[in-house]
Amino acid sequence: MSSAIPNVYRFLWSGSWFPRLYAVAISSVLAVDPNARVVVHCFGRRPASEAFDVATTDDRVRVVDTNPEAVFAELPAHLRRVGEVYRSLPPTAASARSNLLRYAILFLEGGFYVDFDTITLRPLGGLTDAPCFIGNERVWSLDERRVAGDRRVVRSAAGLAWLAIWAAKRADAAVFRGRLHLSRRTARLNRRFTTLQPNNAVIGAAAGSEFLDRVLRGTLAANPFVRYSTGPTLIARVARTSPHLVTVLSPEYFYQVEPAESFRYFTDVTLTLHPDAAVVHYVGSNSGRFLSKDTIPRRSVVARLTHGLDNVAPQFSDDLATVESPALTPRSVR
């Protein structure tokens, strides 16, 4: 296995609806990494979207109609049962299906997998020399039990305490645009109820990665109908049991705020990015009201980062078009 990760950014998509903001995922890569190539793997229906068409017109971008069955058939014999897990999933389980495909495609071809609900701030190839890397994020420590069906944790003392802290930060961002600085003021207390856990929204791996081999094997034992079981939960378990196979970067690189606080990227005008930030993951599943309306609040982190990107910014609202901030370049986000 070669230890070099090819400078190819890979995205996965299925479905006709494609939020305009998602086009920034592609355009930001092209803006900060002139030597990058982008491959968009479409499994199922291609987006019927002008934003998608514009974002993929660059010569460095290739859109590939991907047959999942063909992908899994290319895997080594000991991994081909992953295709059976994929076939057991209903078409509505798009996230779980995407998890299996991203692992298989990266294992076969290598590169950087990046979710569409991201903005890339600097080349990922310069972050580490490791042949495989992922990133930690800070999450509610009881969330895994909650999504597995244990609703009692929400009513526990720890659950209610975390919820109160979260609600205070949400109100600060919604009403005061973060000017009460409750996120910073409650950070030490919040750490008592949260933990670090790897996420799979950003993965860098050389072809044939042994870490991804173990992740793919792990999908055979995971319950794909439990949320996150083939995603962060699985990635975290393999990283914990095989730490020598993967480099886990600190949250500052990809996940500057907790996923439950992703609203801050849109509403907290006091939020600043860490100097090490390489990707902003604003968690599209938690940002539906901004994605569905195609509007971004002025002065937000997302507005500042997207303004000036070729072929993307003019498609957004007048508010975004009038934001006074520099175009996204490696220098402007440091």
N, C-alpha and C positions, 0 to 999 in steps of 0.2 A: 504493500500500500504506500502510495506517495503521501508525504506529510504536507504537501502544499495544497492549500485550498484554492481552487480556480476562482478568478475574479468575476464570477457570474452570480447575479442576484436573481433568485427564483421566487416567483409569486404563484399562488394557486387561486383559481376562481371558478365558481359554478353559479349560474343564474343570470337572468336577464337584467335585473336591477343592479345598477352600479352607481353608488353615490359619487358626486363630483369630487368630493374631498379625497376619495381613494386614489384619484389620478395623481395626487401629490406624492404618493408612495413611490411611483415610478419616476416622476419628474425630479424629485429630490435626489434620488440615486444618481441620475444623469448629471445633475447640477454639481454635486460634490465629488463625484468620482468619474472624471472624463474617460478613464480607461476601462470602465465597467461595461459588461454586457448584461442585459436584462432578458430573462425568459419568463413569460407568463404562461403557465400551464393551465389551460381551460379544460376541466372535466365536466362533461354535460354541456349545457347551453352556454354560448358566448354572450357577454353583455350586449344588450341593445342600447348602447349609450354613446353619445357624442363625446363625452369626457373620456371614455375608454379609447375610442378611436383616435382622438387627438393625442392622448398620452402614449400611444403605441406606434406613432408614425415615425419616430426617430429610427435611424438605421441601426442603432445599437440595441433595439428592442425587437424581440421575436415572440410572436404569439403561437403557441403550439396546442393543437387539439390533442389532449392526452387521454389515452384509453387506459383506465385503471387496471383492467385485466392484463393488458400487455405489460404494464409496469411490474405488477406482482409476478408475472411469469418470468421476468428477467432476473428475479432474485435468486440467490443460491437455494439449493433444494431444501435446506433446513429452515428457510424463511418463507417458503411459498405458501404456507398455510395462512399467512397474513391476508392473502386474498380471500380466504374463507371468512375471516373476521369481517373484512370489508363487505362481502356479499350479504352477511347477516344483518348489516345495518340498513334501516329504512332510508330512502332518499332524503327524508327530512332531517336526518342526522348529519347535516353538512359539516359541522365542526369535527365530529369524530372521524368522518371519512377523510377530511382534510388532514387530520393528524397522521393517519396511516400513510396517506400519499406523500406527504412532505418527508417523512422518514425514509420511505422507499426511494423516492427520487434523489434525495441527497445521498443516500447510501450508494446508489448506482452511479451518479454523475458528479457529486460534490458541488460545492458552492456555498452561497449564503442564502438561507431561506429567510424571508421577511414577510410578515403579515401585511395586508393592505391598509390596515388602520395604523400606519406608522408614517413618520417623517424621518428620513435619514439625514444626519447632520454632518457626518464625515465618513471617509472610506472605512469599511469594516475590515479590510485586509491588513490594516496597520495596527489593529488593536492588540494582537497577540500572535506569537509564532506557533501556538498550539494547533495540532491537526483537527481539533474539535473544540468548540466553545459554545456556551449558552450564558444566560444572565440570571442573576437572582433578582427577585422582587420581594417587597415586604407585603405580607398578606395577613388577614385575620387568622390567628392560630387555630381557631375552631371551625374555620370554613370548610375544611375537607370533611369533617364529621357532618356538617350541615348538609352539604350537597349529597352525601351518602345516605341521607334520610333521617338523621338524628336531629329532629326539630327542637329537642329539649335544650340544646346548647344556646339557642337564641334567647331563651328565658333564663339562662343561668346568670349568676352575678357577673362573670367575665363577659358574657355576651351582651348584657345590658350596659355594662361599663363601656365596652368598645363602641356600641351603638350610640351612646350618649356623646362620646368624643366625635364620632363621625357626623352626627347630626349638627353639632356645634360648628364644625368646619364647613359643612354643607350650607348652613345658614349664613355664615360669614362670607362665603364665596358668592351666594345668591343675592344677598342684601347689601353687603358692604364691599363686594368685589375683592375680598381677602384682606382688606385694610386693617382688620382687627388682628391679623397675624396669628389666628388661633391654631393654624397648622404647626407653626414653629413653637408656639407656647405650650402646646400639648404633646409635642414630639416625644419627650422623655416618658411621660405617662403612657402614651400610646404604645411604646415598645413593650410594655408589660403584657399587652394583649395581642401582639402580632409576632410573626416570625418570618425568617427569610426562606424563600422557596424558589427554585428555578422555574422559569416559564419557557414555553416553546414558541413564542412569537418571533424570536430571532435565534437562528441556529447557524453556526458556521461549521462546515465539516468537509474533510477530504473524502473522495470516493473510497468506499470500502471501510469507512470508519468503524472500528470495533465498538465504540460507544453506541452508534446507531444500530449495529448488529444486535447488541443486547437490548436496546429499546424495542426493536422490531420483535425480538423474541418475547419481550415483556407484554406486547399487545395480545399475545396468544392466551395469557392468563388473566388479563384485565377484563373487567365487565364493561364493555363499550357503551352500555346503556346508562351508566352512571356518569354524570357530568365530570369532566376533567380526568376521568380514569385513564384515557389514552393520551392525555395532554400533560399539563403540569404535574399531576400526581405521579404519573409514570416516569416522566423525565426526572423528577426529584428523587424517586426511589432508586433509579439506576445510577444517578449521579452520586447518591449517598453510598451505594454498595460498590461502586466502581470509580472512585474519585481519581484514580490514576489515568483514566481514559478520557477525561474531559476537563477543560478549564472553565470554572464558573466565575464570571465577572460580577463585580459588585453592582448594586441597583443603580448607581449613578450613570452607568453606561447605557442602559436600555429602558429602565423602569424607574424614573425619578420620583414618581408618586405612586401610592398604592392604587391597584386597579379600582377599588371602591371610591377612590378620590379622583378619578380621571376627569371629572367635571372641572377640576381646577385648571386644566389646560385651556378651557374655554371661558371661564368666568373669573378666575383669580388674577387680577392685574398685577399683583405683587410677586407672582411666581417667577422665579428665575431658574435657568438651567445650570446644572453643575458643569464646570469646565471639561470634565471627562465625558459628557453626554455625547453619544454617537447616534442614538435613535430616540425618538419620542414615540411611545406607544400609547395612544389616547383611548384605546379599548372601544372599538366601534359599537360593541353590544351595549355599552353603557352611555353612548353618546348619540342615541337615535334621533333625538329632537334636533340636533344640529345637522345630522346627515340627511334626514328626510326633507328638511326645509332648505338645504344647501345655503345656509347662512352661517357666518362665523362672527361672533362679537368682536368689535374693534378693540384693539389693544390686548387681545388675548395672545397667549403663546402661539397658538396655532395660526392666528392671523399674521403675526409678525414673521413666522417662519415660512408661510406660503406666499407672502407678498413678493412679487417680482419673479416668480418662477415662470419660465417661458411656457406659453400655451395653456397655462392652468389658471393663474390669477384672474384673467379677464372673464372667466366663466362664472365667477362668484358674484356676490352682491356688491352694490355700490359701496357699502361700508368697507368691504375688504379692499376694493380697488383704491380707496382713498387713504388706507393706512400708510403712515409715514414711517417706513423702516426699510433697511437695506435688503436687497435680494439675498437669497440663501446661498452663502458661500462658506467654505471652511473657516474663513477668518471671522465672518460676521456672527457666528454662534459661539465663539469662544469668550 
